[in-house]
Structures are given as C-alpha cells and as structure tokens.
C-alpha cells in the first residue's frame, strides 16, 4: 500500500510539471512595441480590452526655406482619432484628418502572439480601414458617384521582440481607391519594415521604410509612388506615448501615403508630368516633414 501511494504521489508530481511546462509554452510576450504605431506605420499592438486610445497626429509643412522654421509656418495636416479594444485581440477605431476631410473607420485583429518559449516565434496582426474623402463632389468630375469618395487598405503585420531593447516588424499591404486623378493608379501593394530600439526604460529610437508599387503597368504620364522613410524617437509610459520624427510622407492615412506619395529625399529633379523628362533649372522642395504623434490611453 505504501508503494502505491509513493507511485501515485510521483505521478501527480510529474503531471504537475508537465502542466506547468505547458503553461509556460503558451505564455505571451508583452509590449513588443511601446505604441500602436511607429511613425506612419501600424504595429501589432492594440488597446487592451475595454480600453481607449486617443491619438493626435500632427504633420508640419514641407521644409522649404529657413523662414519656414522647418515647416512650422507652412501648411500642416492633423488627424484626431480614438481606438477601442473590443477584446484583447480586436480593436475598432475612428479618426478624422484635415487633408481632403478624410474620415477613417479602422480595425485591427491579433491573429497570433509571440510566446516566451518561442513555440510561436512571431506576432501576426491584420489591419484594415475604409476612408471617406469628404471633399465636395465637384472635385470628382462628371462621373461622380458616392463610392468615388471611398478608399480601402489591408495589411498583414509580422513582428518579433528579440529582447527587451529591440523589436522589429515587416508588413505587406494593399491599397485601393475607387477613383483617382489620372497621374495615379487605383491599386498599389506596399512592403514595409521598421522597428524600435530602447536606450532607456521609457525612451527609444524608431525607424521605418516603405516601398510601394502600382499593380498595373506604368502609364507614361503617371508617377510611381516614391518610397517613404521615417526616423525619430519616442517616449512611452503605461498611460502615454509621444513620438517625434522626420518623415517623407505628406499625409497620415496609409493608402494616401502609399499610392500618392511623391516626396523625394535625395533626387529633387522636377519632371514634366506628360513626358517624364527632367526640367532643367528646376528643383523640387526637400520632401521631408517634421511630425509627432501623441497617444493617451485610458
């Protein structure tokens, strides 16, 4: 009888070890990034269940001359948005942007979450939106319909937290506009890479790069979207996040940036929109804007 109890106790102990190990295998990695966005790009992060994020996005004007004071005095763009965590996996948000009076409904869903045991080595999230350009219908010409004002964006984001200091992500996106000017195309795909590196518990540098391509053959008078680059730093706390950066994008909603961006970082040649030839003696403005994002969590 004593042998039976000894064996039983040993079996219970072994099973408890297996159960503990199983829990550790499924334990998720937290705070891959300090914020839901890098500079212009979404991360895999979302508000916690039943919590809100209130976000202020501000982009100063293009840096042209010293008198513009790095774009502070130039025309700027701003977006106000609020995101709500329906669950720890699903987010729903709404925002309004100054340029073109854009109204954005957006969502994000966490498909997989990285685990500490590396049984799941990366986190994967899906982000999407639908945007209404609320400018007057006369801007859309004689073929105007209400759906002409709509555009859409879908993106898969893959991220990994390598250690307590460094996190990195890559993303693939698809943008569609129901109607665009003839110098653009309706559809584009985008590939993005970016990350953060912490140099203190609350401060980190951020970086991102995006390259977009039209899906159809290039027409001679269209302009291929130029790559987007951003570099800056952020301060993150449990209740706030502040990001200050330099970016080559004009707008804030992703599909507008990925389909219509024309800012140049180095090559400032001006080209004829019909022939594509360089116009001698003319140079474009430096395609850099200073921007900041402020996120308040509650």
Residue frames relative to the residue before (quaternion, step in Angstrom):
aa qw qx qy qz dx dy dz
X 1.0000 0.0000 0.0000 0.0000 0.00 0.00 0.00
X 0.6371 0.5251 -0.3284 0.4589 3.56 1.01 -0.85
X 0.6274 0.5370 -0.3313 0.4563 3.57 1.08 -0.79
X 0.6253 0.5480 -0.3360 0.4425 3.58 1.01 -0.82
X 0.6823 0.4769 -0.2921 0.4709 3.59 0.86 -0.97
X 0.6216 0.5432 -0.3477 0.4447 3.58 1.02 -0.74
X 0.6692 0.4894 -0.2917 0.4771 3.57 0.92 -0.96
X 0.6417 0.5347 -0.3231 0.4448 3.61 0.96 -0.87
X 0.6610 0.5026 -0.3039 0.4670 3.59 0.92 -0.92
X 0.6532 0.5120 -0.3143 0.4609 3.58 0.97 -0.84
X 0.6461 0.5146 -0.3204 0.4638 3.59 1.01 -0.80
X 0.6385 0.5165 -0.3244 0.4693 3.59 0.96 -0.83
X 0.6459 0.5233 -0.3158 0.4575 3.57 0.98 -0.86
X 0.6609 0.5031 -0.3056 0.4656 3.59 0.94 -0.91
X 0.6700 0.4965 -0.3053 0.4598 3.59 0.90 -0.89
X 0.6326 0.5254 -0.3353 0.4597 3.60 1.03 -0.70
X 0.6231 0.5256 -0.3393 0.4694 3.59 1.09 -0.69
X 0.6481 0.5087 -0.3173 0.4696 3.58 0.98 -0.84
X 0.6487 0.5194 -0.3151 0.4584 3.58 0.98 -0.85
X 0.6484 0.5119 -0.3139 0.4679 3.57 0.99 -0.85
X 0.6476 0.5198 -0.3134 0.4606 3.56 1.01 -0.87
X 0.6355 0.5339 -0.3248 0.4534 3.58 1.01 -0.79
X 0.6383 0.5161 -0.3273 0.4681 3.58 1.01 -0.77
X 0.6618 0.5057 -0.3112 0.4577 3.57 0.94 -0.83
X 0.6022 0.5639 -0.3553 0.4394 3.59 1.06 -0.69
X 0.7503 0.4007 -0.2052 0.4841 3.58 0.98 -0.83
X 0.4669 0.6970 -0.4507 0.3051 3.62 1.21 -0.07
X 0.3464 -0.7899 0.4645 0.2008 3.64 -0.53 1.10
X 0.4666 -0.6179 0.5513 0.3108 3.53 -1.34 0.39
X 0.2216 -0.7944 0.5563 0.1018 3.57 -0.82 1.03
X 0.8582 0.1724 -0.1209 0.4682 3.52 -1.37 0.46
X 0.0141 0.8049 -0.5879 0.0796 3.53 0.65 1.15
X 0.7641 0.0574 -0.0290 0.6419 3.55 1.13 -0.80
X 0.5352 -0.6417 0.4524 0.3116 3.56 -1.23 0.51
X 0.7927 0.1981 -0.0876 0.5698 3.58 1.23 -0.29
X 0.6100 -0.5683 0.4178 0.3610 3.54 -1.31 0.31
X 0.7635 0.2495 -0.1504 0.5764 3.60 1.27 -0.31
X 0.4014 -0.5709 0.6252 0.3496 3.49 -1.40 0.19
X 0.7689 -0.2102 0.1654 0.5808 3.63 -0.60 -0.98
X 0.8226 0.0699 0.0162 0.5641 3.57 0.66 -1.18
X 0.7004 0.4890 -0.2325 0.4650 3.58 1.26 -0.41
X 0.4988 -0.6415 0.4970 0.3043 3.56 -1.08 0.75
X 0.2473 -0.7074 0.6331 0.1940 3.54 -1.29 0.49
X 0.6546 -0.5053 0.3710 0.4225 3.58 -1.25 -0.10
X 0.5377 0.6510 -0.3931 0.3641 3.61 1.27 -0.16
X 0.0387 -0.7767 0.6287 0.0065 3.57 -1.24 0.62
X 0.6274 -0.5050 0.3978 0.4396 3.61 -1.21 0.22
X 0.5305 -0.6089 0.4789 0.3441 3.56 -1.12 0.63
X 0.6918 -0.4790 0.3345 0.4243 3.58 -1.23 0.41
X 0.8555 0.0850 -0.1194 0.4967 3.55 -0.98 1.03
X 0.5871 0.5272 -0.3888 0.4757 3.58 1.18 0.62
X 0.3288 -0.7389 0.5629 0.1706 3.54 -1.27 0.59
X 0.1435 -0.7118 0.6730 0.1404 3.51 -1.37 0.46
X 0.1217 -0.7563 0.6387 0.0723 3.57 -0.84 1.02
X 0.0864 -0.8399 0.5348 -0.0327 3.57 -0.62 1.18
X 0.1217 -0.7482 0.6492 0.0627 3.55 -1.04 0.92
X 0.0805 -0.7692 0.6336 0.0198 3.57 -0.77 1.11
X 0.0271 0.8002 -0.5981 0.0360 3.59 -0.81 0.94
X 0.0507 -0.7811 0.6224 0.0037 3.56 -0.91 1.00
X 0.3236 -0.7407 0.5575 0.1895 3.57 -0.70 1.08
X 0.6573 -0.5261 0.3645 0.3979 3.57 -1.28 0.21
X 0.6922 -0.4548 0.3530 0.4351 3.55 -1.34 0.14
X 0.4502 -0.6490 0.5417 0.2876 3.52 -1.16 0.68
X 0.0089 -0.8239 0.5651 -0.0419 3.59 -0.44 1.23
X 0.8064 -0.0517 0.0951 0.5814 3.56 0.61 -1.16
X 0.6748 -0.4828 0.3575 0.4285 3.56 -1.28 0.31
X 0.6428 0.5526 -0.3301 0.4153 3.58 1.00 -0.79
X 0.6052 0.5500 -0.3567 0.4517 3.61 1.24 -0.35
X 0.2886 -0.7924 0.4867 0.2280 3.56 1.35 -0.19
X 0.7116 -0.4773 0.2382 0.4571 3.55 0.71 1.23
X 0.7357 -0.4474 0.2224 0.4572 3.56 1.06 0.80
X 0.4437 0.7092 -0.4599 0.2978 3.60 1.21 -0.11
X 0.7390 0.3988 -0.2215 0.4957 3.59 1.02 -0.79
X 0.5700 0.5900 -0.3822 0.4253 3.59 1.27 -0.10
X 0.6693 -0.4842 0.3496 0.4420 3.64 -1.22 0.31
X 0.1769 -0.8119 0.5541 0.0498 3.57 -0.83 1.02
X 0.2976 -0.7149 0.5998 0.2013 3.53 -1.36 0.15
X 0.0369 -0.7978 0.6018 -0.0057 3.57 -1.08 0.72
X 0.0806 -0.7689 0.6329 0.0424 3.54 -1.19 0.67
X 0.1320 -0.7519 0.6417 0.0741 3.54 -1.09 0.83
X 0.0862 0.8210 -0.5571 0.0907 3.58 -0.78 0.97
X 0.1272 -0.7629 0.6264 0.0965 3.52 -1.30 0.38
X 0.1325 -0.7832 0.6065 0.0345 3.55 -0.94 1.01
X 0.1428 -0.7938 0.5885 0.0565 3.58 -1.05 0.78
X 0.3550 -0.7309 0.5475 0.1999 3.55 -0.97 0.94
X 0.2589 -0.7700 0.5654 0.1425 3.59 -0.30 1.22
X 0.7451 -0.0668 0.0359 0.6626 3.54 1.18 -0.73
X 0.6889 -0.4489 0.3378 0.4580 3.57 -1.25 -0.10
X 0.7067 0.4354 -0.2566 0.4951 3.59 1.25 -0.27
X 0.7894 0.3232 -0.1370 0.5036 3.60 1.02 -0.76
X 0.0735 -0.7846 0.6156 0.0022 3.56 -0.93 1.04
X 0.0672 -0.7638 0.6403 0.0454 3.56 -1.17 0.68
X 0.0304 0.8334 -0.5481 0.0644 3.59 -0.81 0.94
X 0.1559 -0.7550 0.6283 0.1048 3.52 -1.37 0.30
X 0.0453 0.8000 -0.5967 0.0433 3.56 -1.09 0.76
X 0.2005 -0.7563 0.6093 0.1291 3.54 -1.27 0.46
X 0.1502 -0.8049 0.5732 0.0325 3.56 -0.88 1.04
X 0.5753 -0.6343 0.4097 0.3144 3.54 -1.04 0.84
X 0.6896 0.4797 -0.2999 0.4521 3.61 0.76 -1.01
X 0.8497 0.0111 -0.0648 0.5232 3.57 -0.79 1.13
X 0.4409 -0.7124 0.4453 0.3158 3.61 1.26 0.35
X 0.1702 0.8358 -0.5038 0.1369 3.56 0.94 0.90
X 0.1333 -0.7682 0.6247 0.0431 3.57 -0.92 1.05
X 0.0949 -0.8458 0.5247 -0.0164 3.56 -0.52 1.22
X 0.1107 -0.7268 0.6747 0.0647 3.53 -1.01 0.96
X 0.0520 0.8303 -0.5492 0.0793 3.60 -0.64 1.06
X 0.1178 -0.7813 0.6119 0.0348 3.53 -1.30 0.44
X 0.0728 -0.7741 0.6274 0.0424 3.55 -1.27 0.42
X 0.0594 -0.7988 0.5986 0.0078 3.57 -1.00 0.86
X 0.3391 -0.7340 0.5585 0.1854 3.57 -0.88 1.01
X 0.2365 -0.8001 0.5398 0.1120 3.58 -0.41 1.24
X 0.7808 -0.0126 0.0416 0.6232 3.58 0.90 -0.99
X 0.1952 -0.7642 0.6041 0.1143 3.55 -1.24 0.57
X 0.5050 -0.6530 0.4808 0.2956 3.56 -0.91 0.94
X 0.2180 -0.7773 0.5783 0.1179 3.57 -1.02 0.84
X 0.6059 -0.5900 0.4006 0.3525 3.55 -1.17 0.60
X 0.6718 0.4921 -0.2933 0.4695 3.56 1.13 -0.58
X 0.4182 -0.7174 0.4431 0.3378 3.58 1.36 -0.22
X 0.3203 0.7091 -0.5518 0.3004 3.58 1.10 0.53
X 0.7167 0.1306 -0.1370 0.6712 3.56 1.32 -0.45
X 0.2474 -0.8452 0.4536 0.1366 3.62 -0.11 1.24
X 0.7856 0.2188 -0.1206 0.5660 3.61 1.19 -0.37
X 0.3639 -0.6599 0.5946 0.2802 3.52 -1.39 0.18
X 0.1057 -0.7894 0.6039 0.0300 3.57 -1.03 0.84
X 0.0135 0.7955 -0.6042 0.0441 3.57 -0.85 1.03
X 0.2810 -0.7171 0.6108 0.1835 3.52 -1.29 0.51
X 0.0604 -0.7852 0.6161 0.0149 3.57 -0.94 0.96
X 0.0769 0.8004 -0.5916 0.0582 3.57 -0.99 0.80
X 0.0305 -0.7956 0.6037 0.0403 3.55 -1.27 0.33
X 0.1622 -0.7061 0.6668 0.1747 3.49 -1.44 0.05
X 0.1230 -0.8163 0.5644 0.0059 3.57 -0.79 1.08
X 0.2026 -0.7501 0.6218 0.0978 3.53 -1.08 0.91
X 0.2233 -0.7360 0.6246 0.1351 3.59 -0.80 1.05
X 0.1763 -0.8502 0.4923 0.0603 3.58 -0.21 1.29
X 0.3174 0.7284 -0.5413 0.2751 3.60 1.10 0.59
X 0.6829 -0.5149 0.3194 0.4081 3.59 -1.22 0.46
X 0.5934 -0.6212 0.3899 0.3317 3.55 -1.05 0.80
X 0.5543 0.6206 -0.4007 0.3833 3.63 1.14 -0.45
X 0.5988 0.5797 -0.3568 0.4219 3.60 1.21 -0.44
X 0.6836 0.5008 -0.2786 0.4519 3.58 1.25 -0.30
X 0.5342 -0.6677 0.3932 0.3379 3.62 1.24 0.09
X 0.7667 -0.4100 0.2648 0.4171 3.51 -1.38 -0.07
X 0.6879 0.4858 -0.2869 0.4566 3.60 1.13 -0.53
X 0.2917 0.8045 -0.4809 0.1910 3.59 1.24 0.32
X 0.0670 0.7102 -0.7002 0.0287 3.47 -1.25 0.85
X 0.6629 -0.5151 0.3339 0.4286 3.58 -1.12 0.44
X 0.6571 0.5226 -0.3246 0.4356 3.60 0.96 -0.79
X 0.4962 0.6498 -0.4309 0.3820 3.60 1.26 -0.22
X 0.6572 0.5370 -0.2969 0.4376 3.58 1.18 -0.58
X 0.6534 0.5647 -0.3006 0.4048 3.59 1.23 -0.35
X 0.0050 -0.7551 0.6553 0.0182 3.53 -1.25 0.64
X 0.2289 -0.7888 0.5655 0.0749 3.56 -1.22 0.56
X 0.0523 -0.7825 0.6197 0.0299 3.54 -1.22 0.56
X 0.0054 -0.7761 0.6303 -0.0177 3.56 -1.04 0.89
X 0.0134 0.8187 -0.5684 0.0802 3.56 -0.92 0.94
X 0.1972 -0.7239 0.6484 0.1292 3.54 -1.18 0.76
X 0.1255 -0.8015 0.5844 0.0177 3.57 -0.77 1.12
X 0.0769 -0.7797 0.6213 0.0128 3.58 -0.88 1.01
X 0.0279 0.8249 -0.5583 0.0835 3.59 -0.61 1.14
X 0.0745 -0.7719 0.6286 0.0592 3.52 -1.28 0.49
X 0.2647 -0.7095 0.6315 0.1664 3.53 -1.09 0.84
X 0.2543 -0.8132 0.5080 0.1261 3.58 -0.29 1.28
X 0.7628 -0.1322 0.0967 0.6255 3.56 1.10 -0.71
X 0.7481 -0.4100 0.2689 0.4472 3.59 -1.26 -0.12
X 0.7087 0.4534 -0.2603 0.4738 3.59 1.23 -0.30
X 0.8253 0.2576 -0.0798 0.4962 3.58 0.86 -0.95
X 0.0329 0.7617 -0.6456 0.0442 3.54 -0.98 1.01
X 0.0719 -0.8043 0.5897 -0.0149 3.56 -1.03 0.83
X 0.0327 -0.8036 0.5941 0.0110 3.56 -1.13 0.65
X 0.1398 -0.7243 0.6632 0.1267 3.52 -1.35 0.40
X 0.0612 -0.8058 0.5891 0.0004 3.56 -1.14 0.65
X 0.1698 -0.7508 0.6302 0.1016 3.54 -1.21 0.65
X 0.0381 -0.8362 0.5462 -0.0299 3.57 -0.75 1.06
X 0.1908 -0.7466 0.6251 0.1238 3.53 -1.34 0.40
X 0.1070 -0.7988 0.5917 0.0168 3.57 -0.82 1.08
X 0.0077 0.7930 -0.6090 0.0143 3.57 -1.07 0.77
X 0.1142 -0.7488 0.6504 0.0563 3.55 -1.06 0.94
X 0.4547 -0.6841 0.4952 0.2828 3.58 -0.91 0.88
X 0.7905 -0.0060 -0.0031 0.6124 3.60 1.14 -0.60
X 0.0102 0.7845 -0.6192 0.0320 3.58 -1.02 0.90
X 0.6060 -0.5068 0.4520 0.4142 3.53 -1.34 0.21
X 0.6521 -0.5701 0.3414 0.3651 3.56 -1.18 0.59
X 0.6263 0.5440 -0.3562 0.4300 3.62 1.13 -0.41
X 0.6972 0.3853 -0.2737 0.5391 3.60 1.27 -0.09
X 0.3295 -0.6881 0.5856 0.2739 3.53 -1.35 -0.10
X 0.6210 -0.6062 0.3670 0.3350 3.56 -1.21 0.56
X 0.8110 0.2414 -0.0814 0.5266 3.57 1.02 -0.80
X 0.0690 0.7788 -0.6209 0.0559 3.54 -1.09 0.78
X 0.2495 -0.7132 0.6275 0.1880 3.52 -1.26 0.52
X 0.1391 -0.8001 0.5815 0.0484 3.56 -1.12 0.62
X 0.1461 -0.7529 0.6369 0.0787 3.53 -1.16 0.76
X 0.0584 -0.8224 0.5644 -0.0423 3.56 -0.73 1.12
X 0.0106 -0.7654 0.6434 0.0122 3.54 -1.17 0.69
X 0.2153 0.7799 -0.5657 0.1595 3.58 -1.01 0.76
X 0.0116 0.8135 -0.5814 0.0095 3.52 -1.27 0.14
X 0.3396 -0.7067 0.5787 0.2243 3.51 -1.38 -0.15
X 0.1090 -0.7625 0.6332 0.0762 3.53 -1.25 0.56
X 0.3000 -0.7733 0.5379 0.1507 3.57 -0.64 1.17
X 0.1028 -0.7831 0.6079 0.0819 3.55 -0.98 0.85
X 0.7263 0.1218 -0.1907 0.6491 3.57 1.37 0.12
X 0.7189 -0.4257 0.3050 0.4572 3.60 -1.25 -0.01
X 0.8068 0.2790 -0.1146 0.5081 3.59 1.05 -0.73
X 0.7284 0.3959 -0.2350 0.5074 3.63 1.19 -0.26
X 0.0457 0.7965 -0.5993 0.0656 3.55 -1.06 0.79
X 0.4003 -0.6476 0.5764 0.2968 3.54 -1.30 0.31
X 0.1568 -0.7784 0.6020 0.0846 3.57 -1.19 0.60
X 0.0069 -0.7870 0.6166 -0.0198 3.54 -1.16 0.62
X 0.0653 0.7901 -0.6086 0.0321 3.54 -1.19 0.55
X 0.0861 -0.7659 0.6353 0.0481 3.54 -1.27 0.53
X 0.0386 -0.7974 0.6022 0.0036 3.57 -0.97 0.87
X 0.0664 -0.7721 0.6308 0.0387 3.54 -1.08 0.78
X 0.1161 -0.8102 0.5742 0.0201 3.57 -0.77 1.10
X 0.0917 -0.7789 0.6195 0.0341 3.53 -1.18 0.69
X 0.4419 -0.6561 0.5394 0.2887 3.56 -1.05 0.76
X 0.4828 -0.6891 0.4639 0.2771 3.56 -1.09 0.70
X 0.7144 0.3968 -0.2492 0.5197 3.59 1.14 -0.56
X 0.6636 -0.4836 0.3811 0.4250 3.54 -1.30 0.27
X 0.5293 -0.6559 0.4501 0.2951 3.53 -1.04 0.88
X 0.2945 -0.7253 0.5942 0.1847 3.56 -0.91 0.97
X 0.6322 -0.6034 0.3232 0.3630 3.57 -1.01 0.77
X 0.7461 0.3863 -0.2342 0.4892 3.61 1.09 -0.54
X 0.5526 0.5871 -0.4190 0.4177 3.61 1.20 0.16
X 0.3061 -0.7372 0.5689 0.1978 3.54 -1.24 0.44
X 0.4379 -0.6942 0.5096 0.2580 3.55 -0.80 1.06
X 0.5249 -0.6242 0.4523 0.3609 3.65 -0.92 0.75
X 0.3581 -0.7282 0.5390 0.2256 3.57 -0.93 0.86
X 0.6010 -0.5842 0.3940 0.3772 3.62 -1.08 0.62
X 0.3131 -0.7347 0.5722 0.1864 3.53 -1.22 0.58
X 0.0466 -0.7902 0.6108 -0.0170 3.55 -0.94 0.95
X 0.0409 0.7860 -0.6163 0.0267 3.59 -1.03 0.76
X 0.0056 0.7744 -0.6315 0.0386 3.53 -1.13 0.80
X 0.2563 0.7743 -0.5447 0.1950 3.58 -0.84 0.91
X 0.3868 -0.6844 0.5440 0.2932 3.53 -1.24 -0.51
X 0.1616 -0.7873 0.5883 0.0891 3.55 -1.25 0.36
X 0.2240 -0.7140 0.6485 0.1394 3.48 -1.35 0.55
X 0.0056 -0.8313 0.5546 -0.0352 3.58 -0.62 1.10
X 0.0321 -0.7610 0.6479 -0.0014 3.54 -1.02 0.91
X 0.6986 -0.4618 0.3104 0.4499 3.63 -1.19 0.14
X 0.7782 0.3374 -0.1809 0.4978 3.64 1.10 -0.56
X 0.7993 0.1922 -0.0958 0.5612 3.63 1.16 -0.42
X 0.0304 -0.7494 0.6575 0.0724 3.52 -1.35 0.33
X 0.0622 -0.7839 0.6177 0.0098 3.56 -0.97 0.93
X 0.0490 -0.8012 0.5961 -0.0195 3.56 -0.84 1.05
X 0.0461 -0.7701 0.6362 -0.0003 3.57 -0.94 0.96
X 0.1229 0.8194 -0.5372 0.1576 3.59 -0.68 1.06
X 0.3414 -0.6613 0.6149 0.2607 3.51 -1.43 0.13
X 0.0320 -0.8189 0.5704 -0.0544 3.58 -0.84 1.02
X 0.3792 -0.7177 0.5351 0.2341 3.58 -1.20 0.52
X 0.5448 0.6090 -0.4099 0.4054 3.60 1.21 0.32
X 0.4235 -0.7035 0.5165 0.2428 3.56 -1.20 0.64
X 0.7943 0.3133 -0.1167 0.5073 3.55 1.02 -0.86
X 0.4972 -0.6613 0.4844 0.2842 3.55 -1.33 -0.13
X 0.6564 0.4751 -0.3316 0.4833 3.63 0.90 -0.78
X 0.5574 -0.6780 0.3550 0.3219 3.61 -0.78 0.98
X 0.6883 0.4887 -0.3269 0.4249 3.62 0.76 -0.88
X 0.6176 0.5305 -0.3564 0.4584 3.61 1.07 -0.61
X 0.6521 0.4977 -0.3077 0.4821 3.58 1.01 -0.77
X 0.7409 0.4592 -0.2474 0.4230 3.56 0.78 -1.02
X 0.7157 0.4210 -0.2523 0.4968 3.61 1.12 -0.56
X 0.8269 0.3050 -0.1043 0.4608 3.59 0.88 -0.95
X 0.4405 0.7114 -0.4706 0.2798 3.61 1.17 0.02
X 0.0295 -0.8036 0.5943 -0.0116 3.58 -0.95 0.93
X 0.4274 0.7182 -0.4629 0.2954 3.60 1.23 0.07
X 0.2424 -0.7624 0.5873 0.1226 3.54 -1.02 0.88
X 0.3366 -0.7386 0.5473 0.2040 3.55 -1.03 0.77
X 0.8098 0.1675 -0.0729 0.5575 3.60 0.97 -0.82
X 0.7472 0.3571 -0.2126 0.5186 3.59 0.79 -1.00
X 0.0605 -0.8446 0.5315 -0.0202 3.59 -0.26 1.29
X 0.3009 0.7600 -0.5213 0.2451 3.62 1.15 0.49
X 0.3041 -0.7186 0.5971 0.1863 3.55 -1.14 0.72
X 0.1387 -0.8152 0.5605 0.0453 3.59 -0.78 1.02
X 0.5358 -0.5985 0.4934 0.3336 3.53 -1.19 0.64
X 0.4468 -0.7292 0.4406 0.2730 3.66 -0.65 1.05
X 0.6856 0.4784 -0.2944 0.4630 3.62 1.16 -0.45
X 0.7937 0.3030 -0.1566 0.5037 3.58 0.85 -0.93
X 0.3949 -0.7265 0.4722 0.3053 3.58 1.17 -0.54
X 0.4863 0.6732 -0.4281 0.3565 3.59 1.29 0.03
X 0.5206 -0.6267 0.4815 0.3230 3.57 -1.15 0.69
X 0.3146 -0.7334 0.5747 0.1810 3.58 -0.93 0.95
X 0.3926 -0.7477 0.4890 0.2185 3.57 -0.52 1.23
X 0.8199 0.2918 -0.2066 0.4472 3.53 -1.11 0.77
X 0.6958 0.4187 -0.2779 0.5131 3.60 1.24 -0.07
X 0.0815 -0.7806 0.6193 0.0217 3.54 -1.07 0.85
X 0.4449 -0.6844 0.5109 0.2695 3.55 -1.04 0.79
X 0.6030 -0.5339 0.4419 0.3950 3.53 -1.30 0.31
X 0.5743 -0.5618 0.4573 0.3815 3.55 -1.17 0.58
X 0.3347 -0.8096 0.4555 0.1584 3.57 -0.55 1.21
X 0.4568 0.6663 -0.4666 0.3601 3.60 0.77 0.96
X 0.0607 -0.7705 0.6339 0.0297 3.54 -1.07 0.83
X 0.3609 -0.6831 0.5895 0.2359 3.52 -1.17 0.68
X 0.0419 0.8147 -0.5759 0.0532 3.57 -0.89 0.90
X 0.0858 -0.7778 0.6151 0.0964 3.53 -1.31 0.20
X 0.1958 -0.7369 0.6363 0.1177 3.52 -1.31 0.57
X 0.0829 -0.7678 0.6336 0.0466 3.57 -1.02 0.84
X 0.0656 -0.7989 0.5979 0.0010 3.58 -0.74 1.09
X 0.0926 -0.7740 0.6258 0.0270 3.56 -0.88 1.03
X 0.1801 -0.8027 0.5646 0.0667 3.58 -0.71 1.11
X 0.1532 0.7855 -0.5900 0.1071 3.58 -0.93 0.87
